[in-house]
């Protein structure tokens, strides 16, 4: 029995113990990766960056990440929608989704403030995502808007815009082209995204820097505009070759070459007249486009048009061979006139 001499038994016991532990570890590893974990996709959030990501199994979630909901479909992680369980904000003009652990508050008729219900230690009360919707009656371009002076009644970057903007890129929100501006440097660079839609300027701001950028991008990806003219009536004039839309409670009258748009009380709100430019000549704004206090050149469905903002609550638009006059009042607002104008189309 020389094999069991003193000093030989202990190494055998240690070796067997190590082999046994390795076997146990291997057994539980195989069970965890091929058992319950492999069947369900797991969504988790990084508590520091607030990044949301879907992992192939619950066991794949990194240490320190917070598990949220399990995704029971068969989509691979790269195709899973991280906003699937988010809440939805909606009104008559637009909608978007935001995290279920955030609040969305309308501070007034044109501002929505988005905040996390529980803030991380590195976040302050100033770290928010803001959405502005402001009337754009003068149909300013995005560049004109961001350079407007502070206090002009429209969200803007003002005279410091060029020094604040570090990077610019073209974006699309709900199919509408816009501009995104990256502001500032360091760990708290802010973002502002602008888009023009139906006579309004939309400005979506990220004031939370890198902490909120991932959520900011996802909110923008869910943003959708509501077509307020979808159920409007359509007027078509085949002889003159154009059509436009108008509210369902309005009506249209024709009297030879004069087309009148009336409100529900039969008050005159707008007129459309066809003319021959060779006979009539050019309008004031076509001749004086440099008069920025009164005149603007805009694009309507690919056609250039001049707007003459008269001082007597009258707005005249020359579009191709049409003179369109809006009589601004309680019924015919700037917004409504721009919505009607945006629906004008020529048949050829």
N, C-alpha and C positions, 0 to 999 in steps of 0.2 A: 504494500500500500504506500509505495514511495511517492506516488503522484499527489497524495494528500498530505505531504509533509508541510510543516509549519511555514507560513508565508505564501503558499500557493493558492489557498482557498479564497482569500480576499479578492485578488484580481479577477477570479472567475465570477464571483458574485457581482462585482462592479460592472464587468462586461455584460453580463446577462441583464442587469438593471438598465443599462444604456440602450441595449437592443430593444428591451420591452418598452421603454419610453418613446423611442423612435417609432415603433410600431403603433403605439397609441396615438401619437401625433399624426402619423400618416393616415390612420383610420378615420380620425375626426376631420381631417382636412378633406379627404375624399367624400365623406358624408356631407360636409357643409357645402362643397362645390357641386356635388352631383345630386343632392337631396333637395331640401326645401328651398334653398337659395336660387337654384338655377331656373326655377319655374316662373319667377315674378320679377319684373323690372322695378327698380327702387329709385324714387326721386328723393334728392337730398339737397340741402342748402348749406353753403359755406357761411358760417356766422360772421366771419370777418369781412368778406367781400360781398356777401349776399348773393353770390352766384348760385343759380339753380341748375342742377345737372341730373340726368337720369343714368343710373348704373345698371349693368346687366343682371345683377343679383343684389339682395340686401347685404350679402357678405362682402360685396365689392366697394361699399361706401367707405371712404378714407376715415381714419381716426380723427375725431373732432368735428366732422360734418354732422348736421342734424337731419335725420330721416323725416320726410314729410308724408307723402302718400305713395302707395304702391300702384304701378301702372299694370293693369292686367291684360293689356292687348299684346299682340305679337310683334309690334313694331320694334325695329332695332333701336338702340339708344339714340343714335344720331337723328332719327326721324320723329322721336317723341316730342310732343308739344309741351314745353315747360309751363305754358299759361293755361293748360287744360282745366285746372281747378281754381283759376283766378275769378274774381268778381268782375262784373260788367257795369260800367257807367254809361248811361245813354240819355240823350235829350232829342229834341226835334231836328238837330243839325248834324250831330256826330255821335260816335260811341267809341269806347276803348275798354280794354281789360286792365286790371291792376291787381297786385298780390292780395290774397285773402287776409293777410295780416297787416294791411295798410288801410288808411282812411282816405276817402275822397270827399272834399267839402267845397261847395260853391260859396265863395266869399262874397261875390256879387254876381251881376248878370253876365260878366265877361271873364271871370277868373275861377279856375279850379285848382285847389291846393291838394297835393298828394303827400301823405306822411306815413312812415311806419308807425304802428301802434306802440311798439316797444323799440327804443333806440339802443344802438350799440354804444359802448363807452366812447368811441372815437367820433360819434356823430353829435351834432348840435341841433338846436331848434331851427337854425337857418338852412339846414340840409333838407331841401324839399325838391319836389318836381312840380312845376307850375305849368298850367295850360291856359293861354290867353286866346280869346276870340273877340276881335275888335273890328268894328265896321270900317270899311275902306272905301268910302264914297267917292274919293278922288282917283280910285284905281291906281294907287301908287305901286311901283315895282318893289320887290323885296329889298333891293339895294337902296332905294329911296327911303324905305321904311326904317331900316336899321341905322341910317345916318340922320334921321330926324332928331332935332334937339330934345333933350330931356324935358319932360313936362309938356310935351306937345299933345298929350292925350292918347298916344299910341306907344305900346312897348317898343323900346328902341335901345340902341347902344350909344347913340349920340355922336358927338364930335370925336370921341375916342375910339370909334368902331375899328378903324384901320389898325390902331396900335394894339387893341385887345384881341383881334382875331389872329390866331396862330395857324389855322388851317381851315379851308373851305372845301366842301364836297357837295355834289348834286345828289339829291335823294328823291324817292317817290313815296308819298304817303297816300294810301288808298288809291293808287294809280295816278295821283296828281304830283307833278314835278315841283320840287322845292329846293331849299338850300339849308345845309347844316354847317354851323360855325363852331369850331373848337376854340375856346377862350382860355387864356392863362396857361401857366406851366405848373410843374410840381405835382404833388399828390392830390390837389383839389382843382383840377381843370374843369371848368363848367362847359356845358354844351347848350346851344340854342338852335332849334330847327324851325324854319319858317316855311309856310305854304299859303298860297292864295286860293280861296275857294268861295264861289257864290257871293262876291262882294265883301268878303271878310278876309282878314289876315289872321292866321293861326300861328302862334308862337309857343313851342313846347320847350321849356327850360329845365335843364338838370343843374340844380344848385348843390348837389351832393358829391360832385367830383367823381373820382374812381369808385367810391363806395356804392354809388347808385347807377353807374353807367350801364351795367348789364341789365338792370331792371328798366332803365330808361329806354334802352334799345328794344326790349321786349314790348314795352307799352306802345312805342311807336309802331311796331310791327302789327299790332292789333287795331290800330286806329282806322276807323271807317267813317266816311262822310255819308250822310243821309241825303238823298236827292229830294229836295223839297218841291221840285217841279214835276216829279214823276207822275202825279195824278192831275196835272193841269190840262186844260183844254188846248187844242191846237188850231190856229188859224192858218189856212193855206190859200195863197193866191197864185194859181197856175199861170194866169196871164202875165203877171209881173215877175213870176219865178222866185218866190220866197215864201217862207213860213215862220211862225213864231208861236210860243206858248204863253198862256196867260192864266191867272187864277180861276178856279172853278166858279167863284161867285161874281166874276166880272163877265162882261159881254163885249162883243165887237160889232160895230155898225159900218157899213160901206155906203159911200155917197160919191159916185164917180171915182175920182182919183184919191179921195180922202177916206182914210180908214181911222175910225175912232175907237178907243178903248175906254169903256165906261165901268164904273164900280157898281156895287149892288144897289146903290140909290140912283143910278143913271147919271152920276156926275162924270164930267169929262176928265179923264186921268192922263191920256196920252193920245197923240195922233201920229199917223204914218202916212207920208206922202211920197210918191214916186216923181222924179224930175229928170229932165235931160240936162246934164252938166254943160253941154255945149250952148244951151240957151240961157240957163240960170247963172252960170259962172261958178266961182268957188265961194265957200263960206268964209266968215270972219276968221275962224280958227285954222282953216286951211291956208289962209293968207298970212296969219299971225301966230304961227305955232310957237314962237318964242315967248308969247304972253302966257307964262306959266301960272299966273294968278287966275286966269280964266280958261285957258285951253289945255287940253291933253290929247295925246295920240295913244290909242289903245289897240289891242288885238282882239277881235271877236271871231272865234272859230276860223282862224287863219286869215282873216281880212283886216286891213288897217281901217280904223275909224277915228274921227275927231270928235271930241266932246267940248261943247261950249257951255260952261257953267255960268249962266246968266245970273244977275243979281236979284231978279224978280221971281225967285223960286221956279225958274224954268231951266230945263236942261235939254239942249238940242244936240243930237248925234247925227253926223253925216256918215252913213255906211253905204258904200258903193253908190247906187243911184237913189238911196232912200234918205229922207229927212225924218228923223224920229224925235218927237218933242214930248218930254215928260213934264207934267205940272205937279211939282212936289207939294204934298200936303199930308194930312193925317192918314189918308188912304194910300196915296202913292209916295211911299218913303224912298229914301236913297237905296236902301237894300232891295226893295221890290223892283225899282226901276232897273237896277243892275241885273237882277235875276231874269227879268223879262228880256233885257238886252242880250244876255248871254245865250238865249235860246234862238236868236235869229239865224236862219240858215237860208242859203240860196240853192235853188234846185239844179243849177248848172253853172 
